[in-house]
């Protein structure tokens, strides 16, 4: 029994209701123990996050796939959860404390972490509510969190096992250091910005009276960071640079510090850039770090001149003058920093080489520096310039772990889609660097390592296990029975400051202990959140218990969908961890989608003010319209340009289907009672059944290939064009029992095929078409029938559609009113035409507005010719239009469009225009050229019709 639909389609009135029904009734993972599993995991959003347009794309694509596979009868599981987001979450809670004139260090670590958990329970997970609004059919009953106890246990096991396998180690290397947050951060959290800066040139005097071949007693170096000269350890020149070959291996004396440093030959120095000589500060520059290593400087010997807050501290050799100690690296709050003081002293001492430039009047002037635009790294959360900083951190030997995933891609065990990303994947994996996994935070997975007084490290999953390891070590070493005591302690000092938490922390180096007691310090750092989220495909399923039912059935996952921008930060690391610990690739296919960009193609950013709120689009157009837009625009390997008009257009598409269903209800067309296609005798019904067959085949192919744009367009055109525009028009006035049964069945197939893309409106229409409360659309059966295609019926209906379309187009070209009835002549109709005319006279008159098709010769006089299949119909025009006036009008319009085409061709053929004009101007020229080209073809055809 149908339920009457309202006259207007209102997404807001149905979306919340249907989502609540699905979730409350446990329909997001129907229990199908005997069915083939299908599993995907969502890239866990930050617990602090809100739904942005990238999330909307990523999760829409996943939901389309999971709903499709669920309809196909699989035991479809979409694992959902959130990431604890160490830095982001700690910042949120610290910000709240600051608003109350409070701060983190007023609490013990344990008490602060409790506050974070309280925030998580009260305010965290906003994004999960927003994902529901998008229609994501995730299995919320199994929602995960990366700090859940079972997940944390898995993280600890992975760390300990990797350490015991010598794949995790502690090392002194450069990291991206955020002086505001006082922690190392990943490359993903670094944003490079082009900012105005300066380029300074200095003299570094040669030692021991040495001179260059040109007589100079100094080497000229240039830098954008003069303050770092306080920690310079070398000057590099290219090995083939003849200017410096005589001094390679000699030394320069650094101004200010007086430090003698060697001149080394290294290809890093570019002879064509500046003087060709480069100052080397291995403790504060990633390139210099590598040069320093090649020059034989051990990481432990590299000089560090900054503390955790980027204030100057004393270097290991004690050569930094006292007036610099404590200064910030840059000018801050109006107070000069180390940079300004270095420049001032070098200028006073005659070591600054001025930059000579000319004024607009042609006069030469000397400036202290050369203006430059400098690519500068900023922390995306701290908002300050990132400092390359030499610290002791924990690292993963990513090079060894990368081998198995690369082989899996080569062997086809992991399929990367689009395949074009394989080259990028291999390039990165083959050149992978050690992965820094420690962070100087309180919120996160605490690194399970304890330090002994002699520097020995004990890594274990529990404190008791660490104590047992320490007892074994020290008892064996001492030859006597000792006890072990564990104390919390601040982190190892960096520079002249401790960066670890304070609270109840104690520095055990000054803590006396009984001779028979060994004191261990627990490492205060936590793990990078990418480390824990790398376990997502298997730890969420019960691993390390390999007998866990979910793990047994749903690992490996079938598919991972993610943005290409986290291919290395998350996807590759999941592959590395998954293959190392389970021996299997974590998923069979990896689909990488592009970014959603602003309408002009630029990247969205808050600073540009062009960020699009997906929730605002849902409020305005409905979730279904936004989802369909995302799918229709997702073309493999390309970014998506945001287009509100397209979203609006898909809202109109949903309305079209709504109105078509109302029309069906008004004519007694209800839900189908059969999965198989009903018996059909009328050609139009045979035709539409065949069209469903062909549409289904094309849709299944597109989904198998993950061609979301193709799949969306296939169901769109079948629904709008084939069903709504043609089939409904063709059956009007002929609603016999056969036609009602076929129409009801076709509408059901549309609702099922469209459901993965537009779940809300399809579920509403499904329920309205008949009483099937125990058979909701979300768990319906994907179309599976053997109807075939009736070739004769297809040919007949397509002839009729072709005739109607041609007549309507010709009328529009010639300005004949659409409702004007015409006579046509087809002197020698084909057998197909004869049968179509005989059986569809009423439809031809109603749709094409042709009263009669004569099978005789057309009368003399002006006429237009219309093609339908292989047949040509002649339609007299005498008395319908002023032939001469129409010819004149068309000729004038044709001349204007032809002129525009030639003009635009000249402009687009001009390389200066294409290369120098604004991109939007070039795109407009191309669009105008296409428009006028089409007009030329249309107007030429219209003139030919008039003879």
Buried (B, 14 or more C-beta within 10 A) or exposed (E): EBEEBEEEBEBEEBBEEBBEBBBEEEBBBBEBEEBEBBBBBBBBBBBBBBBBBBBBBBBBBBBBBBBBBBBBBBBBBBBBBBBBBBBBBBBBBBEEBEEEEEEBBEBBBEEBBEBBEEBBEEEBBBBBEBBBBBBBBBBBEBBBBBBBEBBBEBBBBBBBBBBEEEBBEBEBBBBBBBBBBBBBBBEBBBBEEEEEBBBBBBBBBBBEEBEBEEEEEBBBBBBBBBBBBBBBBBBBBBBEBEBBBEBBEBBBBBBBBEBEBBBBBBEBBEBEEBBBBBBBBBBBBEBBBBBBBBBEBEBEBBBBBBBBBBBBBBBEEEBBBEEBBEBBBBBEEEEBBBBBBBBEBBBEEEBBBBBEEEEEEEEEEEEBBBEEEBEBBBBBBBEBBBBBBBBBBBBBBBBBBBBBBBEBBEEEBBBBBBEEBBEBBBEBBEEBEBBBBBBBBBBBBBBBBBBBBEEBBBBBBEBEBBBBBBBEBBBEEEEEEBBBBBBBBBBBBBBEEBBBBBBEBBBBEEEEEEEEEBBBBBBBBBBBBBBBBBBBBBBBBBBBEEEBEBBEBBBBBBBBBBBBBBBBBBBBBBBBBBBBBBEBBBBBBBBBBBBBBBEEEEEBEEEEEBEBEBBEBBEBBBBBBBBBBBBBBBBBEEBBBBEBEBBBBBBEBBBBBBBBBBBBBEBEBBBBEEEEBBEBEBBBBBBBBBBBBBBBEBBBEBBEEBBBBBBBBBBBEBBBEBBBBBBBEBBBEEBEEBBBBBBBBBBBBBBBBBBBBBBBBBBBBBBBBBEEEEBBBBBBEBBEBEBEBBEEBBBBBBBBBBBBBBBBBBBEBBBBEEEEEBBBBBEEBBEBBBBBBEBBBEBBBBBBBBEEBBEEEBEEEBBBBBEBBEBBBBBBBEEBBEBEEBBEBBEEBBEBBBEBBEBBBEBBEEEEBBEEBEEEEBEEBBEBBEBBBEBBEBBBBBBEBBE
